[in-house]
Amino acid sequence: MGKWFSRLYDPFMAPLEKKSFKGIRQDLISKARGNVLEVGSGTGINFPYYVNAEQVTAVEPNPDMLKKSLRRLKNRDQPIHTHVGEAEDLPFPDNTFDTVIGTLVFCTIPEPDKAFAEIRRALKPDGKLLLFEHVRLEQKTLGKLQDILTPLWKHVCDGCCLNRNTLNMAKKADFHVENVQSMYKGLFLTIELTHPNT
């Protein structure tokens, strides 16, 4: 994982964040309660929006991204603890977290099915999984275009896959879908899920 990606990520995303992503993040993350786990916390862009969490544990596999996130830890009411780690191998006991957050992260996780299994294990039986993700479009031609572009995009953008069907993966992992909101004609989804044992 190159340092250039961590340096360019925030400037590259700034126009989208300002236009719409900031509001999406604020709305989704305000629903996080109790002991919260964020997978793929990146540069800590979500940290300011944790207003209802008791504490947050943030896991990020890229040390350079995690280092950049530390500047967003200042003046926080809720404690946020950061760790280098992967969603496929969470170093936490079973039934630890009330809420798990993932935003624009499942596109980059090498083994997403394994990550869902780990989240399911670490989430309490009455817990929630809240996601904001870009996904493969249902429109046939555009979806095929995403398939074609993904190998190059993945190489340039630190493993990001344009054509992941994250909602179906969550269903396959037996999470219960509570709410799905579609943006940009289905390119982006916010997904609210509950633990299979709820």
N, C-alpha and C positions, 0 to 999 in steps of 0.2 A: 504494500500500500504506500504510494508515494506521498511525500510531504506536500507536494504541489496541490493535491486534491484537497487536503485540509485547509490550505491557504486560500484556495479559490472558491470553496464551497459557499461560504456566506455571501461574498459579493455576487456570485453567479445566481444565487437564490433570492437575493434582495428584492428584485422587482416583483416576483411572484409572492413573496412574503408580504410586501407592502400592499399589493393589490387585493389579495384574498386569503392567502395561507395563514396570516396572523389571526384573523377572525376564526378560521376553521380550527386552528390549534387551541385558541382560547376557549372556544365552546366545548371542544372535546375534552380537554385536559381539566376543565373546571368540574367534570364529572368524576374525576379520580378521587377516591376517598381512602382514608386509613393508611395502611402500610403499602406503599406504591413501588412497583418495579418498572423502570423504563428500559426497554431493550433497544440497543442501537442509538444511544443518546447523542451521538455526533458531537457537534460544537456547543451543545447545551441550549439550543434555541428554544426548547420547551420549558426550561427551568423557571422563567419568570411567570409562567401561567399556572403553576401549582399553588392554588389558593385554598383548596379544601383538603389537601393531603396532610397527614400527620408527619410522615417522613417519606423520603424518596431515596431509592437505591437506583443508580444509573449505571448501566453496563454498556460498554462500547469496546469493540475489538481493535480499533485503530488508535494507538497511543497518541498520535499527533492530534487527532480530532478531540480526544479526551483532554489533552493538555489545553487546547483552545477553549474548552468548555469551562475551565476553572474560573475564568474572568466573570462568568455569569453566576457564580456562587455567592458573590458579595451581597450583603444587605438582604439576606433571605430570612423570612420568618420560619419556614419549614426547613429542617435539616435535609441536605441532599448529599449523599455519599456516592462517590464515583469509583468505579472499578474497571480495569481492563478485563474483558471477558467476552464470551460468545453466547448467543442465545441458544445454541445447540447443546451447551454444556454449562448450565447455570449452577454456580457453587452455593446453592441455598437449599435448606431442608424442604421437604414436602409441606404443602399447605401453609406457606409463609406469608403470601401477599393477598391483600384485599382487592387490588387493582393492578393490572399490567397494561402499560402504554407502549405502543409502537407507532411511530410516524415516519413514513417514507423510508422504511427499513427492510421490510420483507422482500423488496426487490433485490436486495444485496446479500441476503443470508444464503450461504452456499447450500445448506440442507434445511429448507423451510419446514418440511414435515417433521423433522427432528426437533426443530425449534418450537413448533406448536406442541409437541409432546412434552417438552421440558417446561413450557409455560403452563400447560395443563397440570403438571406435577407440582409446580411451585405455587400455583394459585389456590386459594382456599375454595372449598366446595361451593360457597355462595359468592365467589369473586367474579369480577368483570374484566374482560379484555377489550380495550378500546384501541382501534386502529384508524389511521389515516394513510391511505396507500394509493399509488397509481397502479393500474391494472391493465391487462390485455383487453382491448376494446372488443365488443361483441360484433360490431360492424365488420363483415367478412374481409373486405379489401384492406381496411385500416389495420385490422388485427394481423393480417398476413404481412403487411408492411412492418409492423412491430417485430414480427418473427424474423424478418430479413435483416432488420437493423440491429437486433439485439446483440449479435456477436461483436460487432464493432463498438457499439455503445457500452457494452459490458467491459471491454478492454480499456476504453477511454475514461469511463466514469466509475472506476473502483469497484467493478463487479455488478453494477446495476443492470438488472434485466428488465427490459421494457414490457415483456409479455407474460408476466406472472399473473395467475388467476388466484389472488390471495383469498378472496371470499370462498371459493370452492375448497381451497386447502383448509381453511378454518372449519368448514362444514365436514370435510373428510376427517378432521380431528375430533369430531363430535361436539364442537362448541355449538351452543344454541344462539341463533341469530336473533337479536332483539330489535335492531334498527339498522338500516342501510340508507345512506344519503349519497346521491350521485351528483357529481359536478363535472363540468366541461364534457358534457355528452357521454359520461360514463368512464372517462379517462381516470378520474380520481374518485375514490369512495371513502366515506367515513363509515366505520363498521363498529357496532356495539354488540358484544357477545357476552354470554355468561358461561360459566363452567359447566361441563357436561353433567356434573352431579348436583347442579342447582335444583 
